Amino acid sequence: MMGTTSAAVGSCRSVGRSPLGIEPAEVSGESYGVWVELSATLTGWLLDSDPSLRWQVLRDLTDASAAEVAAERARVTTEGWGAQLLAAADEDGRWAGGACFPGDFRGDFSDGQPWTSTYPTLLLMRELGIDPASEAVRRSIALVRKNCRWEHAGQPFFDGEVEPCINGRTVALGAFFGVPVEDLVARLLGEQLADGGRNCEVENGSLRSSFHTTMCVLDGLLAYEQATGGTPESTAARRRGEEYLLERRLYRRLSTGEVIDPDWLRFSFPTQWHYDVLRGLEHFRAADGAPDPRLAEAIELVRGKQQADGTWLLENPHRGAVHFVMEEGDGQPSRWNTLRALRVLDWYEDRSARVRPQP
């Protein structure tokens, strides 16, 4: 584990007046002490937060013991955001009376997509790292299995519905919460397009993949593989999907090299079903292989977005009703994005160093 200092040293060139209290200084090989101070201040800022974020900071960016990490993670069920999500459930175990959408939703997206129903709530619980083995969570998932049905055709929740973007993330939920999803994985394996990716618009005739859908399915296949060992077929499908992203360097057109969507260069949290470059890099970090050279440009994009005080900003938050607000707002320093960026950079630098040829 490399910690925040290693990532920070390679990321910024100067420190301006910082809202975290760091004095202005030039950062160079001779001013390493500035970054030691910045690292300590930045870590303290990250830890001054909800248990769901603290336990991940302890695990990924510090030398905390496994016991310390586990103790902090256990608090997610009983304190802060995780406890609030559990308490917000309906009596029948659903959230907001629906699966993908609230029960009273009538298709009006003028204020964005609502994120308070069962599916996005469980996905947020997974992001927070709530303990799936806790009694409260197990009771909650049992009620979802019993009572929650998809709006599409009344399918049981963990059976999935028809869109691969939804089904990919449902596989990830099943893997996380310990619910069998083999049949849903088999369905996804049969829906991979010739280019290696996926698209929810296939039923409308599309033959070209979507980054959004591909990413959602990749998340599910990787989670399934890590929870169960996967199958040779699921691993092969995941790697073909990853190659789809790598061929495009995570955000460029294969034909012209142009940026596909400028929004992908802005880092949201929660990402919901949306793709962006940091989300793509997080997937490759989670897969924990040696970094592919085609990730280098995306990594430099992440490095270049670090602010002078060492933080990353919240960008392009996805509009819609939420259970609660976790960050100060668009364009403000983001603890979640800072954590996510630092651990991606630590993974990339550490794993790259291991495979770098020695002189």
N, C-alpha and C positions, 0 to 999 in steps of 0.2 A: 504494500500500500504506500503510495507516494505522498499523500497529503496535499494540502492546498498550496504549500510553498512551491513545490516543483512546478505545478501548473502555472502559478502566477509569474514566476521568473521568466518563463518563455512567452508570456502573453502580452504584456504591456511595456511601453517604452518610457512613460513618464507618469507621475502621480500629481494631479492637480489638487485643488482644495476639495477635500472629500467630505461628503455627508457622514462618513464613518469616523471622521476625526483625524485622518492621516494628513500630516503636513506636506506641503509641496516639496518635491525632490526629484532629481533625475535618477532614473533607474538604469544602471549599467552593471558591468561585471564588478565594479568597485563599490557599488552601493547595495550589496546583497542584504545588509541589515534593514534597509527600508522595506524589503519584501518579507523579511521575517516579521517585522512589525505589522505590515499589512496582512500577512497570513493570519496572525493571531487575532487581529481585529476583525477580519472577515469571518473567521471561524466562530468567534464570539457572536457576531451578528447573525450568522446562520443558526446558531444554537439557541438564540433568543427567540424562540418560535414554538410552534405546536409540536407535540410529541411525534406526530407522523413525519415531520420533517427532521426533527432532532435525531431520531434513531437512524435515519438514513445518512445524515451528516456524520454521526459517530461511526457508522459502519464503513462508509466510503471515503471519508476525508480525514480521519483521525486514527490514532493507534489505540482506540478504546478496546477493551476486552470483549469477548463474545458475551460474557455475562452482563456487562454494562449495556451492550446493544440490545440484548434480549429483554432486559428490565425496562428499558425505555420503550421498546416496541410494544410491550404488554400494556403500556398506558394508553395506546391508541384506542383500545376498545372502551376505556372507561373515562377518558378525558378528551377535551378539545374536539376537533373536527370529526374524528372517527366516532366518538360517542354521540355527537349531534346527528350524524347520519343514521346510526342505529335507532336513535330516539324518534327520528322523523318518519319511520315506517308506519304504514297503515296497520290496522288490527289484523288484516289477512296476510300481512307480510310483504305486500307490494309497496312501492312508493308512488305517491300521487295518483294512485288508482290505475296505473297502466304499465305496460312493458317498455316500449320504445318512446311513447308519449304519455303525458298525463291523461287520465280518463276523460277530462273535460276539454281536451284540446280539439280544436275544430279546423286545424290546418292553416292557421294564420301565422306566417313566419315574418310578419312585418317588424316584430321586435326581436327577431332571432329565433333559434330553436330552443325550446325549453329543455333544461338538463336536470330535471327533478324527478323523473320517473324511474322505474326499477333498473333498467339497463344502464343509463349513464351514472346512476348512483352506485351500482355495484362496481362499475369501472373506476369510479373515483375511489371507492374503498380499496380497490387493488392498487391504485397509484399511491394511496396513503400507506399501504403496507399493513393494513389491519390484520390481526392474527386470525387466519381461517380456522385454526383449531380451537379458538376460544368458544366457550359454551354459548355466549350470546350470538356470535356469528353463525355457529352451526344451527341454532334455532331459526335464525333469520333465513338462511339458505334452505332449510327444510320447508319453510312456509312458501318461499319463492317456487320451489319445485312443485309444491302442492297446488298453489293458487294462481300463479302468474302465467298468462297466455299471450302470445304475440297478437298484435292487432291484425296482422296479415290474414291469417286463417285460423286463429285459435290454437296454434301449435304450442305444446308445453315449452316453457322458456328455454331449457337447456337442450331441447331438440333443434333449436334454431328456426329460422324462417327461410326466405328465398334469396336474400341479397348476401353475397359473399362478404361484403364489408361488415355487415352485422354478424354474420355467422363466424367470421374469423375472430372477432373480439368475444363472441360468446364461447368459442373454444378456449380462449385465454382465461375467461372467467371460470369455466369448468375446471381447467387445469389448476387454477389458483385455489378455488374453493373445494376441490376434491370431488367433483361430480363427473361421472363418466361421459365422455363426448366422442367416443370412437366413431360412431355413425356419422356425426357431423364432420369429423375430420375426413372420413372417406368421401363424403359429398364434395368437400372442398378440393380434394385431390383430383376429382374428375372434372373440375371447372377451370383448371389452369389453361390460359391461352397460349398460343404458339410462341409469343414473345417472352413467355415466362411469368408474366404478371397476371392481374385480375382486373375485372371491371364489373360493377353492379349494373351497368347498362347493356350487358350481353343480351338480356331478354328483350331489349329494344333494338338489337341488331349490331351492337358495337363489337368489333373484332380487335380493338386496340386497348391496351391496358391503361389503368388509372393508377397514379401514384397513391392516391388516397386509399383505394380498395386494396391494392397490393400490400401496402404497409399494414393495414388492418389484418389481413390474412397472415402475413409474415409474423406479426406479433403472436397470433394464435398458434401457428405451427411451432414456433420456437418455445412458447410456454408449454405446449403439449409435450414436446420432445424433452424438455427439461424436467417435467413432472413425471413422465412415464417411461422415458427412454426412446419414445417414438418408434417409428418403423423405417426400414430403408426407403420406402416410398415417400413418407412424410419428410424425411431429411432431404431426399433428392428434390422434392418439390420446393422446400424452403430455399435450398441453394440456387435453384433456377430463378426463384423470385428475387433473391438477393442479387443475382447477376443482372437482372433487369435494372435494378437501381444502380449498380456499379457501372454498367455500361454507359449510363447517363450521368455519372459522377454525382449522383444524388439530386441533381436539379437542372441538368442541361438537356436540350433536345439532342437526340441521337443523330438527327439529320444535319443540323446546322451548328450545334454547340451553344445556341442561345439559351438564356435563362427561360425556363418553361413558365414559371409563375413567380413574380416578385414577392408575393405573399409567403412563399416557401423560404425566403431569406429572413423572415421575421419569426421570432420564437414565442409561441403561445404556451400558456399552461392554465388549465388542462388543455391538452391538444384536441380532446374529443375525437371525432373521426377524421380530422384534418391532418394532412401531411405537412411537415416542414423539415428543413435540413437537420436541425438538432434532433428531432424525433427519429429521423433515419439513422443518424449516428448512434443514438441510444440503442437502437436495435442491434447494430453491429457490436457495440460494447457488450450488450447482454449475451450475444452469441459467444463472446470471449475468444475469438480466434485471433490470429496474427492480423494486424490491420492491412487491408488491401491497399496498394499504392494509389488506387483510384479514389481513395477517401481523402487524399492530401488536400485537395482544393477546398473541400467542405470543412476540413479541420481548420484551415487558415481563415475561412469565413467566420467560424466560431471564435477563434483567437482575436480577430479584428473587431469583434463586437463587444469585447470586454471593455468596461469603462475605466476611467483613470483611478477610481477607488477600488477596482478589482471586481466589481459586480457586473452582472448582466441585467438588462432591462426586461420587463414584461412588455411584449409587443403583440399587437393584433389579437387581443382577447376575443373569443368567440361569443357573440351576443346571445342573450337568452336568459330565461329565469334560472337561478341557481339556488341551492340551499343556503349558502352563505358566501361571502367574499373572503378570499384568502390572501389577496395581494392589494397593494395600495392603488393600482390602476395602470392603464396603458402609459408606457414611457417612464414608469417609475422603477427603481431597483427592485428586482425580483429574487427572493430567496430561492424559490423553486428553480428558476432558470439558472441562477448562479450555481446551485448544487449540481444540476444536470450538466451544465457546461464543464464545470471543474472535473467531474468524474469521467466525462468523455475524454477530456484532454489528458487526465492522468492515465486512463487506459491506453490511449493512443501512444503517448510518449513512453510508457513503461513497456508495452508489448512491442513497439517498434524497436526499442533499445535491445530487447532480447534477441531479435532476429537480425539486427543490423550486422553486416559483415565486420569483423574485427580487422584492424590494420595489421 
